[in-house]
């Protein structure tokens, strides 16, 4: 059952990344995304595309967890 939780968290992370792309108007070379890449990777960018995708998904999952923590519970 653990894989179901990971799948849900990954879907929520993808949703958060899509939300962020929409908010930034898909300007991947804009100020936010340039800053995000610099803080995430510094001068050592990942050499493989799979590492970049994994890092982006990890960031999306983290955003989903943080947003979930901030929701009021009634």
Secondary structure by P-SEA (a helix, b strand, c coil): caaaaaaaaaaaaaaaaaaaaaaaccccccaaaaaaaaaaccccccccaaaaaaaaaaaaaaaaaaaaaacccc
